Amino acid sequence: MRKIAIMGAMPEEIAPILTYLGEYTTTEYAGNTYYEAIYKGTSLVVAYSKIGKVFSTLTAATMIEHFGCEVLLFSGVAGGINPRLKIGDLIVATKLAQHDLDITVFGHPMGFVPGGSVFIETDSELITLAKEVAMELGKSVQEGIIATGDQFVHNEAVKAAIVSNFKADALEMEGGSVAVACNALNIPFFILRAISDTADTDASFSFDEFMESSAVISAEFVMKMVDKLVH
């Protein structure tokens, strides 16, 4: 059975996952904490990377290269920029891009660098598995494009530009860089996000409150994915 990595960006995103594990050990490595457990006979490594592309790349690569994980599942929250997405909705990334990678002055499209690509596609088998889990849980899970950047985007003009450039459905700060690491190291990966805020969120909105509740929704789904993978 493959060793599975489960990753989030913030403590709140992996806290619900740790409650499923029961006993686990912790390892300090490369400035981060990794939680290791045997779950239903399969080795799991769980970690939150800290926010942003650099930390998430480091954590994903460490889970693969140092801990020997052979598949990576990402659970977390994102901002919805497609009007059909509401707070608490789940979105599975079909492909991801880095919306703030900009060398357009040299004639390249946004998100592209020579030797790379604008989009990286996720693993089709894991998406198929996610559809099975969604049916069993009675949940609606949407598929879409996720755009990643090193900023919490709250400017409507910036959001509109990201939609124009990438046709993105959701925004976050880690998925695109995790995709680069997994793709380069030939590791199947899956990015699941629960929507914690949307373009029409009003002034009374509490991000922390919805982030925690959305993280629980995402974590439940990812652990059902693990259940499928270990059987």
BELLINVEN-V406910 format. One record per pair of residues at least 12 apart in sequence whose ideal C-beta (glycine too) atoms are under 7 Angstrom apart, sorted by the first residue. I is the first residue (numbers start at 1). J is the second residue. D is the distance in whole Angstrom. If there is no record, write none. Layout:
# BELLINVEN-V406910
i->I j->J d->D
i->I j->J d->D
This chain:
# BELLINVEN-V406910
i->1 j->41 d->7
i->1 j->42 d->5
i->1 j->230 d->6
i->2 j->70 d->4
i->2 j->71 d->5
i->3 j->43 d->5
i->3 j->45 d->7
i->3 j->68 d->6
i->3 j->69 d->5
i->3 j->70 d->5
i->4 j->42 d->6
i->4 j->44 d->5
i->4 j->69 d->6
i->4 j->71 d->5
i->4 j->73 d->7
i->4 j->226 d->6
i->4 j->229 d->6
i->5 j->45 d->5
i->5 j->63 d->4
i->5 j->69 d->4
i->5 j->72 d->4
i->5 j->73 d->7
i->6 j->44 d->6
i->6 j->46 d->5
i->6 j->73 d->5
i->6 j->75 d->6
i->6 j->222 d->6
i->7 j->47 d->6
i->7 j->49 d->6
i->7 j->59 d->6
i->7 j->60 d->6
i->7 j->63 d->7
i->7 j->72 d->6
i->7 j->74 d->5
i->7 j->178 d->7
i->8 j->48 d->5
i->8 j->75 d->5
i->8 j->76 d->5
i->9 j->48 d->6
i->9 j->49 d->6
i->9 j->50 d->7
i->9 j->51 d->5
i->9 j->56 d->6
i->9 j->76 d->5
i->9 j->173 d->7
i->9 j->174 d->5
i->10 j->48 d->6
i->10 j->51 d->7
i->11 j->48 d->6
i->12 j->211 d->6
i->12 j->212 d->5
i->12 j->215 d->5
i->13 j->48 d->6
i->13 j->75 d->6
i->13 j->76 d->4
i->13 j->77 d->7
i->13 j->215 d->5
i->14 j->46 d->6
i->14 j->48 d->5
i->16 j->215 d->6
i->16 j->216 d->5
i->16 j->219 d->4
i->17 j->46 d->6
i->17 j->75 d->7
i->17 j->219 d->5
i->17 j->222 d->7
i->17 j->223 d->6
i->18 j->35 d->6
i->18 j->46 d->6
i->20 j->223 d->5
i->21 j->37 d->4
i->21 j->39 d->6
i->21 j->44 d->7
i->23 j->37 d->7
i->24 j->36 d->6
i->24 j->37 d->4
i->29 j->62 d->7
i->29 j->66 d->6
i->30 j->58 d->7
i->30 j->62 d->5
i->32 j->47 d->6
i->32 j->59 d->6
i->33 j->47 d->7
i->34 j->47 d->5
i->34 j->67 d->7
i->35 j->47 d->7
i->39 j->226 d->7
i->40 j->230 d->5
i->41 j->230 d->6
i->42 j->230 d->4
i->45 j->63 d->5
i->45 j->67 d->5
i->45 j->69 d->6
i->47 j->59 d->6
i->47 j->63 d->7
i->49 j->174 d->6
i->51 j->173 d->6
i->52 j->150 d->5
i->52 j->173 d->6
i->52 j->174 d->7
i->53 j->148 d->6
i->53 j->150 d->5
i->53 j->173 d->7
i->53 j->174 d->7
i->53 j->177 d->4
i->56 j->174 d->4
i->56 j->177 d->5
i->56 j->178 d->5
i->57 j->177 d->5
i->57 j->180 d->7
i->57 j->181 d->5
i->60 j->72 d->6
i->60 j->178 d->5
i->60 j->181 d->4
i->60 j->182 d->6
i->61 j->181 d->5
i->64 j->185 d->5
i->64 j->187 d->5
i->70 j->187 d->7
i->71 j->187 d->7
i->71 j->188 d->5
i->72 j->182 d->6
i->72 j->187 d->6
i->72 j->189 d->4
i->73 j->190 d->5
i->73 j->222 d->5
i->73 j->225 d->6
i->74 j->175 d->6
i->74 j->178 d->6
i->74 j->190 d->7
i->74 j->191 d->5
i->74 j->192 d->7
i->75 j->192 d->6
i->75 j->218 d->5
i->75 j->219 d->5
i->75 j->222 d->4
i->76 j->172 d->7
i->76 j->193 d->6
i->76 j->215 d->7
i->76 j->218 d->6
i->77 j->193 d->6
i->77 j->194 d->5
i->77 j->196 d->4
i->77 j->211 d->5
i->77 j->214 d->5
i->77 j->215 d->6
i->77 j->218 d->7
i->78 j->91 d->7
i->78 j->146 d->7
i->78 j->170 d->4
i->78 j->171 d->6
i->78 j->172 d->4
i->78 j->193 d->4
i->78 j->195 d->6
i->78 j->196 d->7
i->79 j->170 d->6
i->79 j->171 d->5
i->79 j->172 d->7
i->79 j->196 d->7
i->79 j->197 d->5
i->79 j->198 d->7
i->80 j->170 d->5
i->80 j->195 d->4
i->80 j->198 d->4
i->80 j->199 d->7
i->81 j->159 d->5
i->81 j->162 d->7
i->81 j->163 d->6
i->81 j->168 d->6
i->81 j->169 d->7
i->81 j->170 d->6
i->81 j->171 d->6
i->81 j->199 d->6
i->82 j->144 d->7
i->82 j->169 d->4
i->85 j->142 d->7
i->85 j->169 d->6
i->85 j->170 d->7
i->85 j->195 d->5
i->85 j->198 d->6
i->86 j->195 d->7
i->86 j->198 d->7
i->87 j->195 d->6
i->87 j->196 d->7
i->87 j->197 d->7
i->87 j->198 d->6
i->87 j->210 d->6
i->88 j->194 d->6
i->88 j->195 d->6
i->88 j->214 d->6
i->88 j->217 d->6
i->89 j->142 d->7
i->89 j->195 d->5
i->90 j->139 d->6
i->90 j->141 d->5
i->90 j->142 d->7
i->90 j->192 d->6
i->90 j->194 d->6
i->90 j->217 d->7
i->90 j->218 d->7
i->90 j->221 d->6
i->91 j->142 d->5
i->91 j->144 d->5
i->91 j->169 d->6
i->91 j->170 d->5
i->91 j->193 d->5
i->91 j->195 d->7
i->92 j->127 d->6
i->92 j->130 d->5
i->92 j->141 d->6
i->92 j->143 d->5
i->92 j->192 d->6
i->93 j->122 d->5
i->93 j->146 d->4
i->93 j->175 d->6
i->93 j->191 d->4
i->94 j->121 d->7
i->94 j->122 d->6
i->94 j->127 d->7
i->94 j->143 d->5
i->94 j->144 d->6
i->94 j->145 d->7
i->95 j->119 d->4
i->95 j->120 d->6
i->95 j->121 d->5
i->95 j->122 d->7
i->95 j->145 d->6
i->96 j->119 d->7
i->96 j->120 d->6
i->96 j->146 d->5
i->96 j->148 d->6
i->96 j->175 d->5
i->96 j->176 d->4
i->96 j->179 d->5
i->96 j->191 d->7
i->97 j->111 d->4
i->97 j->118 d->5
i->97 j->119 d->5
i->97 j->147 d->5
i->97 j->166 d->5
i->97 j->176 d->6
i->98 j->111 d->5
i->98 j->148 d->5
i->98 j->149 d->6
i->98 j->176 d->4
i->98 j->177 d->7
i->99 j->111 d->6
i->99 j->147 d->4
i->99 j->148 d->7
i->99 j->149 d->5
i->99 j->162 d->5
i->99 j->165 d->7
i->99 j->166 d->6
i->99 j->168 d->7
i->100 j->149 d->4
i->100 j->150 d->6
i->100 j->151 d->7
i->101 j->113 d->6
i->110 j->165 d->4
i->111 j->166 d->7
i->120 j->179 d->4
i->120 j->180 d->6
i->120 j->183 d->5
i->122 j->189 d->6
i->122 j->190 d->6
i->122 j->191 d->6
i->123 j->188 d->4
i->123 j->189 d->6
i->123 j->190 d->6
i->125 j->188 d->7
i->126 j->188 d->6
i->126 j->190 d->4
i->127 j->143 d->7
i->129 j->225 d->6
i->129 j->228 d->5
i->130 j->190 d->7
i->130 j->225 d->6
i->132 j->228 d->7
i->133 j->221 d->6
i->133 j->224 d->5
i->133 j->225 d->6
i->133 j->228 d->6
i->137 j->221 d->7
i->137 j->224 d->6
i->144 j->169 d->3
i->144 j->170 d->6
i->145 j->166 d->6
i->145 j->167 d->6
i->145 j->168 d->5
i->145 j->169 d->5
i->146 j->168 d->7
i->146 j->169 d->7
i->146 j->170 d->5
i->146 j->172 d->6
i->146 j->175 d->5
i->146 j->191 d->6
i->146 j->193 d->7
i->147 j->162 d->5
i->147 j->166 d->5
i->147 j->168 d->4
i->147 j->171 d->5
i->148 j->172 d->6
i->148 j->173 d->6
i->148 j->174 d->6
i->148 j->175 d->5
i->148 j->176 d->3
i->148 j->177 d->6
i->149 j->173 d->7
i->150 j->173 d->6
i->153 j->171 d->5
i->159 j->199 d->6
i->170 j->193 d->6
i->170 j->195 d->7
i->172 j->193 d->6
i->175 j->191 d->4
i->178 j->191 d->7
i->190 j->225 d->7
i->192 j->218 d->6
i->192 j->221 d->6
i->192 j->222 d->6
i->193 j->218 d->7
i->194 j->214 d->4
i->194 j->215 d->7
i->194 j->217 d->5
i->194 j->218 d->4
i->195 j->214 d->6
i->196 j->210 d->5
i->196 j->211 d->5
i->196 j->214 d->4
i->197 j->210 d->6
